[in-house]
Amino acid sequence: MLISALGVNRMNSRRDFLKAAGTLSVSAAAPQAAPPAEGQKLPQVQLGRYSISRLICGANVFNGGSHLSVFVNYEMKKYYTPEQILKTLRRCEEAGINCWQAGKGNLDIYRRYVDSGGKMHFLALEQSDPEVVKTLARGGCIGIAHHGEVTDRLFKQGKINQIQDYLKMVRDSGMLVGISTHMPAVVDTVESKGWDFDYYMTCVYERHRTKEELERLLGQAPIPVGEVYLPNDPPRMYRMIQQTKKPCLAFKILAAGRLSERPQWIEQAFRDAFNGIKKTDAVIVGMWDRYSDQPGENAGFVRRFGAA
């Protein structure tokens, strides 16, 4: 969940926007989910030999990657000091979330969290570098997914077979092996190859289409500025998720915050996600808890919609 964009178009300057981003509360827009019992487990799925909560904490908000604007990125980075990240991770664990999906840049914080008694697992999203794989393995990471931006670019270039060496390198390290993508067509292609890997990370929005691809889909309609999130995308990805036996970790179920403006949109996005994915799948959601207890709120939705 992210800050609501309501009223932004009435602001007169960047300064107004930053002031509002720092003071407006989204708790008024957030649904009032029932508070979870502390320490109570969330519904779990099996990922290799690990039991993982069906709600996984994402890392974009910690790293200032809002997919909304540079101003929201700035506010996220300012709020999420190392100490605040640790505080949020501890709150996630209290709410029943037992896994964090991030990258090598977050490994030092993860080690601090574990050294202070934290019990969450760590999944990474990376690409190509053998030294990064070794560093993550030494740091306690349980699995690495090949980065979706790179996966999709290679797929469009007809070079997706190039990722096999990376998958093997991760397997040889002893960690779980994943493939991340934003495209149902990638899942469809990989399914036919018989590769050795354990799970997918599946973005439910194909957010990086080119202008030409969008024009083919939308006809002569004006192409919006910035990242485009089409409402027909999640059903396409959910149908593909249903067709694979591999566990899938669905992400951007809230369209990178675009569905966070209204309580009913948030609730519907969680309902649609758990209706769309398999019982062996989970979701990855960023937790911007500056304005409300998003770990607790999101965990409440998973208990409602994600129970077996």
DRENDO-1510 file (C-alpha; in Angstrom, 1 decimal, always signed):
<recs>
REC; n; res; u; v; w
REC; 1; MET; +0.0; +0.0; +0.0 .
REC; 2; LEU; +1.3; +3.5; -0.7 .
REC; 3; ILE; +0.3; +7.1; -0.2 .
REC; 4; SER; -2.9; +8.2; -1.8 .
REC; 5; ALA; -2.6; +10.4; -4.8 .
REC; 6; LEU; -5.9; +12.2; -4.1 .
REC; 7; GLY; -5.5; +15.9; -4.3 .
REC; 8; VAL; -2.1; +15.9; -5.9 .
REC; 9; ASN; -3.4; +17.4; -9.1 .
REC; 10; ARG; -4.5; +20.5; -7.0 .
REC; 11; MET; -1.0; +21.1; -5.6 .
REC; 12; ASN; +0.8; +24.1; -7.0 .
REC; 13; SER; +4.4; +23.1; -6.7 .
REC; 14; ARG; +6.9; +20.4; -5.9 .
REC; 15; ARG; +7.3; +21.9; -2.5 .
REC; 16; ASP; +3.6; +21.5; -1.9 .
REC; 17; PHE; +3.7; +17.9; -3.0 .
REC; 18; LEU; +6.6; +17.1; -0.7 .
REC; 19; LYS; +5.0; +18.8; +2.2 .
REC; 20; ALA; +1.8; +16.9; +1.7 .
REC; 21; ALA; +3.6; +13.6; +1.2 .
REC; 22; GLY; +5.3; +14.1; +4.6 .
REC; 23; THR; +2.1; +15.1; +6.5 .
REC; 24; LEU; -0.9; +13.5; +4.9 .
REC; 25; SER; -2.0; +10.2; +6.5 .
REC; 26; VAL; -3.2; +7.4; +4.4 .
REC; 27; SER; -4.7; +5.6; +7.4 .
REC; 28; ALA; -7.9; +7.4; +6.7 .
REC; 29; ALA; -7.9; +5.6; +3.3 .
REC; 30; ALA; -6.7; +2.3; +4.7 .
REC; 31; PRO; -9.3; -0.4; +5.4 .
REC; 32; GLN; -9.8; -1.3; +9.1 .
REC; 33; ALA; -8.7; -4.9; +9.0 .
REC; 34; ALA; -9.0; -6.8; +12.3 .
REC; 35; PRO; -5.7; -6.7; +14.2 .
REC; 36; PRO; -3.9; -10.0; +14.1 .
REC; 37; ALA; -3.1; -12.0; +17.2 .
REC; 38; GLU; +0.6; -11.3; +18.0 .
REC; 39; GLY; +2.8; -14.2; +17.0 .
REC; 40; GLN; +0.0; -16.0; +15.2 .
REC; 41; LYS; +1.1; -17.7; +12.0 .
REC; 42; LEU; -0.2; -16.6; +8.6 .
REC; 43; PRO; -1.3; -19.3; +6.1 .
REC; 44; GLN; +1.9; -21.0; +4.8 .
REC; 45; VAL; +3.1; -22.4; +1.5 .
REC; 46; GLN; +6.1; -24.7; +0.9 .
REC; 47; LEU; +9.1; -23.3; -1.0 .
REC; 48; GLY; +11.6; -26.1; -1.3 .
REC; 49; ARG; +12.3; -27.2; +2.3 .
REC; 50; TYR; +11.0; -23.9; +3.8 .
REC; 51; SER; +7.6; -23.0; +5.0 .
REC; 52; ILE; +6.8; -19.5; +3.9 .
REC; 53; SER; +4.0; -17.2; +4.9 .
REC; 54; ARG; +1.6; -16.4; +2.0 .
REC; 55; LEU; +2.4; -12.8; +2.5 .
REC; 56; ILE; +6.1; -11.8; +1.9 .
REC; 57; CYS; +7.5; -8.3; +2.6 .
REC; 58; GLY; +8.8; -6.5; -0.4 .
REC; 59; ALA; +11.8; -4.1; -0.5 .
REC; 60; ASN; +10.9; -1.4; -3.0 .
REC; 61; VAL; +9.6; +1.0; -0.4 .
REC; 62; PHE; +12.7; +0.5; +1.7 .
REC; 63; ASN; +14.9; +1.3; -1.3 .
REC; 64; GLY; +12.9; +4.3; -2.5 .
REC; 65; GLY; +11.4; +2.6; -5.6 .
REC; 66; SER; +7.8; +3.7; -5.6 .
REC; 67; HIS; +7.1; +3.4; -9.3 .
REC; 68; LEU; +5.1; +6.5; -8.8 .
REC; 69; SER; +7.3; +9.6; -8.9 .
REC; 70; VAL; +10.8; +10.8; -7.8 .
REC; 71; PHE; +9.1; +12.8; -5.0 .
REC; 72; VAL; +7.5; +9.7; -3.5 .
REC; 73; ASN; +10.9; +7.9; -3.9 .
REC; 74; TYR; +12.5; +10.7; -1.9 .
REC; 75; GLU; +10.0; +10.5; +0.9 .
REC; 76; MET; +10.4; +6.7; +1.1 .
REC; 77; LYS; +14.2; +6.9; +1.3 .
REC; 78; LYS; +14.0; +9.7; +3.9 .
REC; 79; TYR; +11.7; +7.6; +6.1 .
REC; 80; TYR; +13.4; +4.3; +5.8 .
REC; 81; THR; +16.6; +4.7; +7.7 .
REC; 82; PRO; +18.3; +1.4; +8.6 .
REC; 83; GLU; +16.8; +1.6; +12.1 .
REC; 84; GLN; +13.3; +2.1; +10.6 .
REC; 85; ILE; +13.7; -0.8; +8.3 .
REC; 86; LEU; +14.6; -3.0; +11.2 .
REC; 87; LYS; +11.6; -1.8; +13.1 .
REC; 88; THR; +9.3; -2.5; +10.2 .
REC; 89; LEU; +10.8; -6.0; +9.7 .
REC; 90; ARG; +10.2; -6.8; +13.4 .
REC; 91; ARG; +6.6; -5.6; +13.0 .
REC; 92; CYS; +6.2; -7.9; +10.0 .
REC; 93; GLU; +7.4; -10.8; +12.0 .
REC; 94; GLU; +5.0; -10.0; +14.8 .
REC; 95; ALA; +2.1; -9.9; +12.3 .
REC; 96; GLY; +3.1; -13.4; +11.1 .
REC; 97; ILE; +5.1; -12.6; +8.0 .
REC; 98; ASN; +8.2; -14.8; +7.9 .
REC; 99; CYS; +9.9; -13.8; +4.6 .
REC; 100; TRP; +11.5; -10.7; +3.1 .
REC; 101; GLN; +12.2; -10.4; -0.6 .
REC; 102; ALA; +15.0; -7.9; -1.4 .
REC; 103; GLY; +18.5; -7.9; -2.9 .
REC; 104; LYS; +22.2; -7.8; -2.1 .
REC; 105; GLY; +21.9; -4.1; -1.2 .
REC; 106; ASN; +19.7; -5.1; +1.7 .
REC; 107; LEU; +21.8; -8.0; +3.0 .
REC; 108; ASP; +23.7; -6.0; +5.6 .
REC; 109; ILE; +20.3; -4.9; +7.2 .
REC; 110; TYR; +19.1; -8.4; +7.0 .
REC; 111; ARG; +22.2; -9.6; +8.9 .
REC; 112; ARG; +21.6; -7.0; +11.6 .
REC; 113; TYR; +18.0; -8.1; +11.8 .
REC; 114; VAL; +19.1; -11.8; +12.2 .
REC; 115; ASP; +21.9; -10.9; +14.7 .
REC; 116; SER; +19.3; -9.1; +16.8 .
REC; 117; GLY; +17.1; -12.2; +17.0 .
REC; 118; GLY; +15.0; -11.9; +13.8 .
REC; 119; LYS; +13.6; -15.1; +12.3 .
REC; 120; MET; +12.4; -14.1; +8.8 .
REC; 121; HIS; +13.8; -15.8; +5.7 .
REC; 122; PHE; +15.5; -13.8; +2.9 .
REC; 123; LEU; +14.8; -14.2; -0.8 .
REC; 124; ALA; +16.8; -12.2; -3.3 .
REC; 125; LEU; +16.2; -10.8; -6.8 .
REC; 126; GLU; +19.5; -10.5; -8.7 .
REC; 127; GLN; +21.3; -11.1; -12.1 .
REC; 128; SER; +24.5; -12.5; -13.5 .
REC; 129; ASP; +27.2; -11.7; -11.0 .
REC; 130; PRO; +28.8; -14.9; -9.4 .
REC; 131; GLU; +30.3; -13.0; -6.5 .
REC; 132; VAL; +26.8; -11.6; -5.6 .
REC; 133; VAL; +25.5; -15.2; -5.5 .
REC; 134; LYS; +28.3; -16.3; -3.2 .
REC; 135; THR; +27.8; -13.2; -0.9 .
REC; 136; LEU; +24.0; -13.9; -0.6 .
REC; 137; ALA; +24.6; -17.6; +0.1 .
REC; 138; ARG; +27.1; -16.7; +2.9 .
REC; 139; GLY; +24.6; -14.2; +4.2 .
REC; 140; GLY; +21.8; -16.6; +4.8 .
REC; 141; CYS; +19.7; -16.0; +1.7 .
REC; 142; ILE; +17.5; -19.1; +0.9 .
REC; 143; GLY; +16.8; -18.4; -2.8 .
REC; 144; ILE; +17.5; -16.1; -5.7 .
REC; 145; ALA; +15.2; -15.3; -8.6 .
REC; 146; HIS; +16.7; -14.1; -11.9 .
REC; 147; HIS; +15.8; -10.5; -12.2 .
REC; 148; GLY; +12.5; -10.0; -14.1 .
REC; 149; GLU; +13.6; -6.9; -16.1 .
REC; 150; VAL; +16.5; -8.9; -17.5 .
REC; 151; THR; +14.5; -12.0; -18.0 .
REC; 152; ASP; +11.9; -10.1; -20.0 .
REC; 153; ARG; +14.5; -8.2; -22.1 .
REC; 154; LEU; +16.2; -11.4; -23.1 .
REC; 155; PHE; +12.9; -13.0; -23.9 .
REC; 156; LYS; +12.0; -10.1; -26.3 .
REC; 157; GLN; +15.4; -10.5; -27.9 .
REC; 158; GLY; +14.9; -14.3; -28.4 .
REC; 159; LYS; +17.8; -15.0; -26.0 .
REC; 160; ILE; +15.9; -16.3; -22.9 .
REC; 161; ASN; +18.0; -19.5; -22.9 .
REC; 162; GLN; +20.9; -17.4; -21.7 .
REC; 163; ILE; +19.5; -17.4; -18.2 .
REC; 164; GLN; +20.1; -21.1; -17.8 .
REC; 165; ASP; +23.8; -20.7; -16.7 .
REC; 166; TYR; +22.7; -18.3; -14.0 .
REC; 167; LEU; +20.0; -20.7; -12.8 .
REC; 168; LYS; +22.6; -23.4; -12.6 .
REC; 169; MET; +25.0; -21.2; -10.7 .
REC; 170; VAL; +22.3; -20.4; -8.1 .
REC; 171; ARG; +21.5; -24.1; -7.8 .
REC; 172; ASP; +25.1; -25.0; -7.3 .
REC; 173; SER; +25.3; -22.5; -4.4 .
REC; 174; GLY; +22.7; -24.6; -2.5 .
REC; 175; MET; +20.0; -21.9; -2.7 .
REC; 176; LEU; +16.5; -22.2; -4.2 .
REC; 177; VAL; +16.3; -21.1; -7.8 .
REC; 178; GLY; +13.6; -18.7; -9.1 .
REC; 179; ILE; +12.7; -16.9; -12.4 .
REC; 180; SER; +11.1; -13.5; -12.2 .
REC; 181; THR; +9.0; -12.0; -15.0 .
REC; 182; HIS; +6.3; -9.4; -15.7 .
REC; 183; MET; +5.1; -11.3; -18.8 .
REC; 184; PRO; +2.7; -14.3; -18.9 .
REC; 185; ALA; +4.4; -15.2; -22.2 .
REC; 186; VAL; +7.7; -15.8; -20.4 .
REC; 187; VAL; +6.0; -18.3; -18.0 .
REC; 188; ASP; +4.4; -20.0; -21.0 .
REC; 189; THR; +7.7; -20.4; -22.7 .
REC; 190; VAL; +9.7; -21.5; -19.7 .
REC; 191; GLU; +7.0; -24.1; -18.9 .
REC; 192; SER; +8.0; -26.0; -22.1 .
REC; 193; LYS; +11.7; -26.1; -21.4 .
REC; 194; GLY; +12.0; -28.4; -18.4 .
REC; 195; TRP; +14.5; -26.2; -16.6 .
REC; 196; ASP; +15.7; -27.0; -13.1 .
REC; 197; PHE; +14.3; -24.3; -10.9 .
REC; 198; ASP; +11.9; -24.0; -7.9 .
REC; 199; TYR; +9.6; -21.0; -8.2 .
REC; 200; TYR; +8.4; -18.0; -10.2 .
REC; 201; MET; +8.1; -14.4; -9.2 .
REC; 202; THR; +5.2; -13.1; -11.3 .
REC; 203; CYS; +4.3; -9.5; -11.6 .
REC; 204; VAL; +0.6; -9.2; -12.3 .
REC; 205; TYR; +1.1; -6.1; -14.4 .
REC; 206; GLU; +3.2; -6.1; -17.6 .
REC; 207; ARG; +4.3; -2.5; -16.8 .
REC; 208; HIS; +7.3; -2.2; -19.2 .
REC; 209; ARG; +5.6; -2.4; -22.6 .
REC; 210; THR; +7.0; -0.1; -25.3 .
REC; 211; LYS; +5.0; +2.7; -26.9 .
REC; 212; GLU; +4.6; +0.5; -30.0 .
REC; 213; GLU; +3.3; -2.4; -27.9 .
REC; 214; LEU; +0.8; -0.2; -26.1 .
REC; 215; GLU; -0.4; +1.3; -29.4 .
REC; 216; ARG; -1.1; -2.2; -30.7 .
REC; 217; LEU; -3.2; -2.9; -27.6 .
REC; 218; LEU; -4.9; +0.4; -27.2 .
REC; 219; GLY; -5.2; +1.5; -30.8 .
REC; 220; GLN; -4.9; +5.2; -31.4 .
REC; 221; ALA; -5.7; +6.2; -27.9 .
REC; 222; PRO; -3.2; +8.6; -26.3 .
REC; 223; ILE; -0.5; +6.7; -24.5 .
REC; 224; PRO; -0.3; +7.8; -20.8 .
REC; 225; VAL; +2.9; +9.3; -19.5 .
REC; 226; GLY; +5.0; +7.1; -17.3 .
REC; 227; GLU; +4.4; +3.4; -16.3 .
REC; 228; VAL; +1.1; +2.0; -17.6 .
REC; 229; TYR; -0.9; -0.4; -15.5 .
REC; 230; LEU; -3.7; -2.0; -17.5 .
REC; 231; PRO; -6.6; -3.5; -15.5 .
REC; 232; ASN; -6.8; -6.5; -17.9 .
REC; 233; ASP; -3.2; -7.6; -17.0 .
REC; 234; PRO; -3.8; -9.3; -13.6 .
REC; 235; PRO; -6.4; -11.8; -15.0 .
REC; 236; ARG; -3.9; -12.7; -17.8 .
REC; 237; MET; -1.1; -13.4; -15.3 .
REC; 238; TYR; -3.4; -15.2; -12.9 .
REC; 239; ARG; -4.6; -17.6; -15.6 .
REC; 240; MET; -0.9; -18.3; -16.4 .
REC; 241; ILE; -0.1; -18.9; -12.7 .
REC; 242; GLN; -2.9; -21.4; -12.6 .
REC; 243; GLN; -1.3; -23.4; -15.5 .
REC; 244; THR; +2.0; -24.0; -13.7 .
REC; 245; LYS; +2.6; -26.4; -10.9 .
REC; 246; LYS; +5.6; -24.3; -9.7 .
REC; 247; PRO; +5.0; -22.1; -6.7 .
REC; 248; CYS; +4.4; -18.5; -7.8 .
REC; 249; LEU; +5.1; -15.3; -5.8 .
REC; 250; ALA; +2.8; -12.7; -7.2 .
REC; 251; PHE; +3.9; -9.1; -6.9 .
REC; 252; LYS; +2.6; -5.6; -7.6 .
REC; 253; ILE; -1.0; -6.8; -6.8 .
REC; 254; LEU; -1.8; -3.1; -5.8 .
REC; 255; ALA; -0.4; -1.8; -9.1 .
REC; 256; ALA; +2.6; -0.2; -7.3 .
REC; 257; GLY; +0.2; +1.8; -5.1 .
REC; 258; ARG; -2.2; +2.9; -7.7 .
REC; 259; LEU; -5.0; +0.8; -6.1 .
REC; 260; SER; -4.3; +2.2; -2.6 .
REC; 261; GLU; -6.5; +5.3; -2.8 .
REC; 262; ARG; -9.7; +3.6; -1.7 .
REC; 263; PRO; -10.3; +0.9; +1.0 .
REC; 264; GLN; -12.5; -1.1; -1.3 .
REC; 265; TRP; -9.8; -1.2; -4.0 .
REC; 266; ILE; -7.2; -2.5; -1.6 .
REC; 267; GLU; -9.5; -5.2; -0.3 .
REC; 268; GLN; -10.5; -6.2; -3.8 .
REC; 269; ALA; -6.9; -6.4; -5.0 .
REC; 270; PHE; -6.1; -8.9; -2.2 .
REC; 271; ARG; -9.3; -10.8; -2.8 .
REC; 272; ASP; -8.5; -11.0; -6.6 .
REC; 273; ALA; -5.0; -12.1; -5.9 .
REC; 274; PHE; -5.9; -15.0; -3.7 .
REC; 275; ASN; -8.7; -16.0; -5.9 .
REC; 276; GLY; -6.3; -15.9; -8.9 .
REC; 277; ILE; -3.3; -17.7; -7.5 .
REC; 278; LYS; -3.0; -21.3; -6.5 .
REC; 279; LYS; -3.1; -22.6; -2.9 .
REC; 280; THR; +0.6; -23.2; -3.2 .
REC; 281; ASP; +1.4; -19.6; -4.1 .
REC; 282; ALA; +2.1; -16.4; -2.1 .
REC; 283; VAL; +2.1; -12.6; -2.7 .
REC; 284; ILE; +4.9; -10.0; -2.2 .
REC; 285; VAL; +3.7; -6.6; -0.9 .
REC; 286; GLY; +5.7; -3.5; +0.1 .
REC; 287; MET; +5.0; -2.2; +3.6 .
REC; 288; TRP; +5.1; +1.6; +3.9 .
REC; 289; ASP; +4.1; +1.9; +7.5 .
REC; 290; ARG; +4.8; +5.6; +8.0 .
REC; 291; TYR; +1.1; +6.3; +8.1 .
REC; 292; SER; -0.6; +3.1; +9.3 .
REC; 293; ASP; +0.2; -0.5; +10.4 .
REC; 294; GLN; +0.4; -1.9; +6.9 .
REC; 295; PRO; +2.1; -5.2; +8.1 .
REC; 296; GLY; -0.9; -5.8; +10.4 .
REC; 297; GLU; -3.5; -4.6; +7.8 .
REC; 298; ASN; -2.0; -6.7; +5.0 .
REC; 299; ALA; -1.7; -9.8; +7.2 .
REC; 300; GLY; -5.4; -9.4; +8.1 .
REC; 301; PHE; -6.3; -9.6; +4.4 .
REC; 302; VAL; -4.2; -12.7; +4.0 .
REC; 303; ARG; -5.9; -14.4; +6.9 .
REC; 304; ARG; -9.3; -13.6; +5.3 .
REC; 305; PHE; -8.6; -14.4; +1.7 .
REC; 306; GLY; -5.5; -16.7; +1.8 .
REC; 307; ALA; -6.5; -19.4; +4.2 .
REC; 308; ALA; -6.5; -22.9; +2.8 .
</recs>
